[in-house]
Structure formats: structure tokens, C-alpha cells
Amino acid sequence: MKKSDLIKLVANKAHLTKKAANEAIEVTFGEIQRALQKGERIVLSGFGTFKTTLVKDKMVRYPGESDKKLVKSHREARFTPGREFRKVVK
């Protein structure tokens, strides 16, 4: 499913215009990104949890290159599915 498919689906189910559904989805995704930038956890009951974790410095070797390079520590976004989400997917 692409983002455009999701917008059409939300517009039909919520009886919204495609423009309004697009705006609602954009605002939702934008707020999730802003909260993650601040280091906050986002818990959506029945769906899952978004959070950031710190990845430490590490040496990696890229395919095709013989030498190793340092990847500096950084934060990564993580998603943990909730119990209901896992049941539906199974």
C-alpha cells in the first residue's frame, strides 16, 4: 500500500475529502517525527510504540572495499508492534 492508497482509504472511511485526509495524515506523520526528534516515546494503544535508540560507534566494512570505516554514534527510530497488532498480522 502506498501513501496515496492510504489517503483514499481514509477519505472514504472517514467521509472526508482527499485533501482533508491528506492533511490529517501529513499532520499525524509530522507530529510523530517531531516527537521522535525530541527523544519522546509515542505509544498508540493497540497499534504499537515508536521510540528512538542510541546506536554506538562501530567499525563497518562495506562490500567491495577492503578497509573498515567508523560509523559514528547516532539515534535511530524503532517501532515495536503492540499485542493486538501482532495478533492481526499473524
Legacy VTK file of the C-alpha trace (Angstrom):
# vtk DataFile Version 3.0
C-alpha trace
ASCII
DATASET POLYDATA
POINTS 90 float
0.000 0.000 0.000
1.295 3.408 -0.951
0.621 6.692 0.786
-1.852 7.695 -1.934
-3.790 4.457 -1.330
-3.889 5.212 2.394
-5.211 8.723 1.706
-8.025 7.342 -0.481
-8.919 4.761 2.156
-9.006 7.311 4.979
-11.052 9.702 2.851
-13.658 7.002 2.131
-13.851 5.542 5.658
-13.923 8.909 7.459
-16.192 10.609 4.875
-13.551 13.260 4.162
-12.267 14.847 1.008
-8.935 13.569 -0.263
-7.418 16.950 0.575
-8.622 16.762 4.190
-7.477 13.141 4.550
-4.059 14.044 3.119
-3.725 16.915 5.574
-4.716 14.694 8.515
-2.158 12.056 7.552
0.586 14.635 6.957
-0.045 16.241 10.350
-0.033 12.841 12.086
3.237 11.748 10.483
4.790 15.171 11.083
3.931 15.143 14.786
5.332 11.624 15.179
8.578 12.810 13.553
8.758 15.910 15.777
8.210 13.869 18.938
10.934 11.415 17.896
13.318 14.316 17.209
12.786 15.424 20.815
13.502 11.875 22.012
9.945 11.213 23.173
8.144 7.871 23.009
4.871 7.641 21.097
2.510 4.938 22.353
-0.522 4.183 20.168
-2.651 1.729 22.141
-3.434 -1.408 20.166
-1.012 -0.428 17.408
2.495 -0.060 18.807
5.239 2.170 20.136
7.644 4.462 18.301
10.876 5.390 20.079
14.476 6.326 19.384
17.545 4.384 20.481
21.190 5.368 20.563
23.487 3.360 18.283
27.096 3.395 19.494
30.202 3.989 17.359
31.157 0.930 15.342
33.579 -0.164 12.665
31.961 -1.491 9.473
33.266 -2.917 6.222
31.338 -2.092 3.087
31.115 -4.772 0.377
33.714 -4.224 -2.312
36.021 -2.218 -0.032
38.894 -3.727 1.898
39.259 -1.155 4.666
36.923 -0.588 7.616
35.247 2.723 8.319
33.894 4.244 11.514
30.168 4.890 11.759
29.660 7.493 14.465
27.035 7.111 17.157
23.576 8.269 16.159
19.918 7.865 17.052
17.617 5.543 15.138
13.840 5.308 15.086
12.386 1.990 16.253
8.872 0.584 16.117
7.600 -2.134 18.417
4.213 -3.556 17.396
1.541 -3.835 20.073
-0.157 -7.069 21.117
-3.302 -6.507 19.024
-1.184 -5.540 16.000
0.829 -8.767 16.256
-2.358 -10.854 16.562
-3.864 -9.298 13.432
-0.686 -9.831 11.398
-0.379 -13.488 12.414
LINES 1 91
90 0 1 2 3 4 5 6 7 8 9 10 11 12 13 14 15 16 17 18 19 20 21 22 23 24 25 26 27 28 29 30 31 32 33 34 35 36 37 38 39 40 41 42 43 44 45 46 47 48 49 50 51 52 53 54 55 56 57 58 59 60 61 62 63 64 65 66 67 68 69 70 71 72 73 74 75 76 77 78 79 80 81 82 83 84 85 86 87 88 89
